[in-house]
Amino acid sequence: MSLSALPARIAMRYLRAPKSHSAVSAISIVAVVGVAVATAAIICVLSVFNGFRGILTEKLDILAPDVLVTPAQGKTFADADSVARIVGEVDGIQLVMPSVIDNALAIVGGREMPITLRGVDTEVYGLLTSVDSITMQPTRIASLSPRDALASVGVARQLGIFDTETQMLIFAPRREGRVNLANPMASFITDSVRVADVFQALQSDYDEKTVICDINTARDLFQYDNEATSLEIQVRPGEDISKVAAEVERKLGPGAVVKDRFRQQEINFRMISIEKWVTFLLLIFILVIASFNIISTLCMLILEKQGSMSTLSALGMNRRAIGRTFWWESLFVSLTGGLGGVALGLALCLLQQHLGLIKLGGDPDTMILQAYPVEVIWTDVLIALAPVVVIGLITAWTASAFARSRIR
């Protein structure tokens, strides 16, 4: 056995050997368990936040386009068809669709509510999104007539829409002219559509007050000719959406704001990311506190082995080598707890992923998710192990210095 490996072998023997005081053994177990639990908690928490992020990304695939283009100034593109042709020349784009999105007032049977009217090319919109998969009845949006519309579940609930023959009156203020106080209704453009079906996207942005209709109906209501408030783009399968969005932005210049899927929900993704890493830092503090148990355990072990240290010194082992022995022992304790925590955390994540053991609170009939979502990302496992290694090295250095100070 080489002299360089001797301290590690002695440290392993000290770690496995029974202690003369039961308190030392108990504190050693507590130290290892503390590190393991903190490490497992880090992996579980990071995986749950990854799960929520994955759910949000999955829901974006339903109605949100791959790339959304809006005017940098003003409310509309003056000649949306020309802008759409320019965008369609970008390599990697499969579909480009102008859309008109604005606020209006809907009235059904004496009930009224503000809505977000989304005017689209119904044939293209069915290809651009998965709207056909979220309607209550098997309705294809491409088969709707220009006077038909799809209402979100929130609109249907509030306006009492119970069948597909319901007529909805839609009011929008005139773009130009003064309000006629003697006849306020003259200040509004009025139109009506038939609610052909109801959809539920499981996203509050769409489900609360969205009505989807033909773009020409929306243009007539809002007094647009060939303007559009946005362009919705579908990228060819296999293409990098971020790169395509960057190329569209370069093509259109500063007159347009281009957003990929993540930028369309930037606030939601940012909040999830902030909460994830703030929670991670809090768990790191818990891990630091658990590391004090390791230091106290090793200090008690050094005091217990002081006689053995004198014997090793008499046999010719120098102070550095003796200190190195307890350096290795501290590292072994930290790594044992860290690796045990990783195994425990992964096991809990797999159980939650497949069995959904921990449920979300609330009424199951009204909730999108029944249990906490979990997604394990291996880089997060390495991130969880990194503070364990750093704390292990710090405690190892502390134990080594204390051991050298106790040698007579």
C-alpha positions in Angstrom: 0.0 0.0 0.0 1.4 3.4 -0.9 1.9 6.0 1.8 -0.5 8.4 0.0 -3.3 5.9 0.2 -2.8 5.1 3.9 -4.7 8.1 5.3 -7.8 7.2 3.2 -7.6 3.5 4.3 -7.3 4.5 8.0 -10.2 7.0 7.6 -12.4 4.3 6.1 -11.6 2.0 9.0 -12.4 4.8 11.5 -15.7 5.4 9.8 -16.8 1.7 9.9 -15.4 0.8 13.3 -17.7 0.9 16.3 -17.2 4.0 18.5 -16.4 3.8 22.2 -19.2 6.3 23.0 -22.6 5.6 21.6 -23.2 9.3 21.3 -20.5 9.6 18.7 -22.2 6.9 16.6 -25.6 8.5 17.0 -24.4 11.9 16.0 -22.5 10.4 13.0 -25.8 8.8 11.8 -27.7 12.1 12.3 -25.0 14.0 10.3 -25.2 11.6 7.4 -29.0 11.6 7.5 -29.2 15.4 7.7 -27.1 15.8 4.5 -29.0 13.0 2.8 -32.4 14.6 3.5 -31.3 18.1 2.5 -29.8 16.8 -0.8 -33.0 14.7 -1.5 -35.1 17.8 -0.8 -33.1 19.9 -3.3 -33.6 17.3 -6.0 -37.3 16.9 -5.3 -37.9 20.6 -5.3 -36.0 21.3 -8.5 -37.7 18.4 -10.2 -41.2 19.7 -9.2 -40.4 23.2 -10.6 -39.2 21.5 -13.8 -42.5 19.7 -13.9 -44.5 22.9 -13.7 -42.3 24.4 -16.4 -42.9 21.4 -18.6 -46.7 21.6 -18.0 -46.6 25.3 -19.0 -44.6 24.5 -22.1 -46.9 21.7 -23.1 -50.0 23.9 -22.7 -48.4 26.5 -24.9 -48.5 24.1 -27.8 -52.3 24.2 -27.9 -53.2 27.7 -29.1 -50.0 29.7 -29.0 -48.0 30.0 -32.3 -44.4 29.1 -32.5 -43.6 32.8 -33.2 -45.7 35.8 -32.6 -45.1 39.1 -34.4 -46.7 42.4 -33.2 -46.1 46.0 -34.2 -43.5 47.9 -32.2 -45.5 51.0 -32.4 -49.2 51.4 -32.8 -51.8 48.7 -32.7 -51.8 47.2 -36.2 -49.7 46.4 -39.2 -51.0 48.7 -41.9 -50.7 46.2 -44.7 -50.7 42.8 -43.0 -50.7 40.7 -46.2 -47.6 42.4 -47.5 -45.8 41.9 -44.1 -47.0 38.2 -44.1 -45.4 37.7 -47.5 -42.1 39.2 -46.3 -42.1 37.0 -43.3 -43.0 33.9 -45.3 -39.8 34.3 -47.3 -37.7 33.4 -44.1 -36.2 29.9 -44.3 -37.8 27.5 -41.9 -41.3 29.0 -41.8 -44.2 26.7 -42.7 -47.3 29.0 -42.2 -47.9 32.7 -41.6 -51.3 33.9 -40.6 -52.5 37.5 -39.9 -54.8 37.8 -37.0 -56.9 40.6 -35.4 -57.2 40.5 -31.6 -59.0 43.3 -29.7 -61.5 43.8 -26.9 -65.2 43.9 -27.4 -68.5 43.4 -25.5 -70.6 40.2 -25.9 -74.3 39.9 -25.1 -76.3 36.7 -25.0 -79.9 36.6 -23.7 -79.5 39.8 -21.6 -76.2 38.7 -20.1 -73.1 40.6 -21.0 -69.3 40.5 -20.5 -66.2 42.0 -22.0 -64.4 39.5 -24.3 -61.2 39.2 -26.3 -62.2 38.7 -29.9 -59.6 36.8 -31.8 -60.2 37.0 -35.6 -58.3 34.4 -37.6 -58.2 32.6 -40.9 -60.1 29.6 -39.7 -58.6 27.2 -42.3 -55.0 28.2 -41.4 -55.7 28.4 -37.7 -56.7 24.7 -37.6 -53.3 23.9 -39.1 -51.4 26.4 -36.9 -52.8 25.2 -33.6 -54.4 22.3 -31.9 -57.7 24.0 -31.4 -59.7 21.2 -32.9 -58.5 18.9 -30.1 -59.9 21.1 -27.3 -63.5 21.7 -28.4 -66.3 20.1 -26.5 -67.8 18.6 -29.6 -65.8 17.1 -32.5 -65.8 20.4 -34.4 -63.2 21.3 -37.0 -62.6 25.0 -37.1 -61.8 24.9 -40.8 -65.5 23.7 -41.4 -67.0 26.8 -39.7 -68.8 29.4 -41.7 -67.7 33.0 -41.6 -70.7 33.7 -39.2 -69.7 31.0 -36.8 -67.5 31.4 -33.7 -65.9 29.3 -30.9 -66.4 30.5 -27.4 -64.1 29.7 -24.5 -65.4 27.8 -21.5 -65.3 30.9 -19.4 -67.4 32.9 -21.9 -69.9 30.0 -22.2 -70.3 29.7 -18.4 -70.8 33.4 -17.8 -73.1 34.1 -20.7 -75.1 30.8 -20.3 -74.3 29.3 -23.7 -75.7 25.8 -23.6 -76.2 24.9 -27.2 -74.6 25.4 -30.6 -77.4 27.5 -32.0 -76.8 30.4 -29.6 -76.5 33.8 -31.2 -74.0 36.2 -29.7 -74.2 40.0 -30.2 -70.8 41.7 -30.2 -70.2 45.4 -29.7 -67.1 47.4 -30.5 -66.6 51.1 -30.3 -66.1 53.1 -33.5 -62.5 54.0 -34.2 -63.3 57.5 -35.3 -65.9 60.1 -34.3 -67.3 61.5 -31.1 -69.6 59.7 -28.7 -73.2 60.6 -29.3 -74.7 61.2 -25.9 -78.2 61.4 -27.3 -77.8 57.9 -28.9 -74.8 56.1 -27.3 -75.5 53.0 -29.4 -74.6 54.9 -32.5 -71.0 55.0 -31.2 -70.7 51.2 -31.5 -70.4 48.8 -34.4 -72.6 45.8 -33.8 -72.4 42.3 -35.3 -73.6 38.8 -34.4 -72.1 35.3 -34.7 -73.4 31.9 -33.9 -71.5 30.0 -31.2 -70.7 26.7 -33.0 -68.8 25.1 -30.2 -67.0 25.7 -26.9 -63.3 25.1 -26.2 -61.2 24.7 -23.1 -57.4 25.2 -23.4 -56.7 24.8 -19.7 -55.0 28.2 -19.8 -56.6 31.1 -18.1 -55.3 33.6 -20.8 -57.6 31.8 -23.3 -60.3 30.2 -21.2 -61.6 33.2 -19.3 -62.9 35.5 -22.1 -61.8 34.5 -25.6 -64.0 34.2 -28.6 -62.5 33.0 -31.9 -64.2 34.0 -35.2 -63.4 34.6 -38.8 -60.8 37.4 -39.4 -63.2 39.2 -41.9 -65.9 39.4 -39.2 -63.4 40.8 -36.8 -62.1 43.3 -39.4 -65.6 44.5 -40.1 -66.4 44.9 -36.4 -63.2 46.8 -35.7 -63.3 48.8 -38.9 -60.1 47.4 -40.4 -59.4 46.9 -44.1 -56.4 44.6 -44.5 -54.8 45.5 -41.1 -53.9 42.9 -38.5 -52.8 43.3 -34.9 -50.4 40.4 -35.1 -48.8 37.7 -37.3 -48.9 34.1 -36.1 -46.1 31.8 -37.4 -45.7 28.1 -37.5 -42.1 26.8 -37.9 -41.4 23.7 -39.9 -40.8 20.6 -37.8 -37.1 20.1 -36.8 -36.3 23.8 -37.2 -34.9 25.9 -34.2 -37.7 28.2 -33.3 -35.4 30.7 -31.6 -33.2 31.0 -34.7 -36.2 31.4 -37.0 -37.6 34.1 -34.6 -34.2 35.9 -34.7 -34.2 35.8 -38.6 -37.8 37.2 -38.7 -36.7 40.0 -36.3 -33.7 40.8 -38.6 -36.0 40.7 -41.7 -38.6 43.1 -40.3 -36.3 45.4 -38.4 -37.2 47.7 -35.4 -40.8 48.1 -36.6 -41.9 44.7 -35.2 -41.7 42.8 -31.9 -40.9 39.1 -32.5 -41.5 36.6 -29.7 -41.0 32.8 -29.6 -43.0 30.6 -27.3 -41.0 31.3 -24.2 -41.0 35.1 -24.7 -44.8 35.0 -25.2 -45.0 33.7 -21.6 -41.9 35.4 -20.3 -43.4 36.5 -17.0 -44.7 33.0 -16.2 -41.4 31.3 -17.0 -39.4 33.9 -15.2 -41.5 33.5 -12.0 -41.1 29.8 -12.1 -37.3 30.2 -12.6 -37.1 32.7 -9.7 -39.1 30.6 -7.3 -37.0 27.5 -8.3 -33.6 29.1 -7.5 -34.8 31.0 -4.4 -36.0 27.7 -3.0 -32.7 26.1 -4.0 -30.8 28.8 -2.0 -33.0 28.2 1.1 -32.3 24.5 0.9 -28.6 25.2 0.6 -28.8 27.1 3.9 -30.4 24.0 5.5 -27.6 21.9 4.0 -25.0 24.3 5.6 -26.7 23.9 8.9 -26.6 20.1 8.5 -22.9 20.3 7.8 -22.3 21.6 11.4 -23.4 18.2 12.6 -20.5 16.7 10.5 -18.0 19.1 12.0 -19.2 18.3 15.6 -19.1 14.6 14.8 -15.6 14.7 13.5 -14.4 16.8 16.4 -15.7 14.2 18.9 -14.2 11.4 16.8 -10.8 13.2 16.8 -11.0 13.5 20.6 -11.9 9.8 20.9 -9.0 8.8 18.6 -6.4 11.0 20.2 -4.6 8.0 21.7 -4.5 6.4 18.2 -3.2 9.6 16.7 -0.3 9.6 19.2 0.4 6.0 18.2 0.5 6.9 14.5 2.8 9.8 15.3 5.1 7.5 17.2 5.2 5.1 14.2 6.4 7.9 12.0 3.3 9.4 10.4 3.7 13.2 10.3 1.1 15.7 11.3 0.1 16.4 7.7 -0.7 12.7 7.1 -2.7 12.4 10.3 -4.7 15.5 9.4 -5.2 14.0 6.0 -6.8 10.9 7.6 -9.6 13.0 9.1 -9.8 15.1 5.9 -10.7 11.9 4.1 -13.2 10.8 6.8 -15.0 14.1 6.6 -15.2 13.8 2.8 -16.5 10.2 3.2 -19.3 11.4 5.5 -20.3 14.2 3.2 -20.3 12.1 0.1 -22.2 9.2 1.8 -24.9 11.6 2.8 -24.9 13.4 -0.6 -25.0 10.2 -2.7 -27.6 8.7 -0.4 -29.7 11.9 -0.7 -29.4 11.7 -4.5 -30.6 8.1 -4.5 -33.5 9.0 -2.1 -34.5 12.1 -4.1 -34.5 10.2 -7.4 -36.6 7.4 -5.9 -39.1 9.9 -4.5 -39.3 11.7 -7.9 -39.9 8.4 -9.7 -42.6 7.4 -7.3 -44.3 10.8 -7.7 -44.0 10.7 -11.4 -45.6 7.3 -11.8 -47.9 7.1 -8.9 -48.7 10.7 -8.1 -48.5 10.2 -4.3 -48.6 13.9 -3.3 -51.8 15.5 -4.5 -52.5 19.1 -5.1 -55.1 20.7 -2.8 -58.5 21.7 -4.1 -61.5 20.2 -5.9 -60.2 17.4 -8.3 -63.1 18.0 -10.7 -62.0 21.6 -11.3 -58.2 21.2 -11.3 -56.0 20.8 -14.3 -53.5 18.7 -12.4 -54.3 16.2 -9.7 -50.8 15.7 -8.4 -47.5 17.6 -8.3 -45.8 17.2 -11.7 -42.2 16.0 -11.6 -39.4 16.1 -14.3 -35.9 15.1 -13.4 -33.1 16.9 -15.2 -29.7 15.4 -14.8 -28.0 18.8 -14.7 -30.1 19.6 -11.6 -28.7 16.4 -9.9 -25.2 17.7 -10.5 -26.2 21.1 -9.2 -27.6 19.4 -6.1 -24.3 17.5 -5.6 -22.1 20.6 -6.1 -22.8 22.3 -2.7 -22.5 18.9 -1.0 -18.9 18.6 -2.4 -18.1 22.2 -1.5 -19.4 21.9 2.0 -17.6 18.5 2.3 -14.3 20.1 1.3 -14.7 22.9 3.8 -15.6 20.6 6.7 -12.7 18.3 5.7 -10.3 21.2 5.9 -11.7 22.2 9.3 -11.5 18.6 10.7 -7.9 18.2 9.3 -6.8 21.5 11.0 -8.4 20.5 14.3 -6.7 17.0 14.1 -3.3 18.5 13.6 -3.8 20.8 16.5 -4.5 17.8 18.9 -1.3 15.9 18.1 1.1 15.8 21.1 
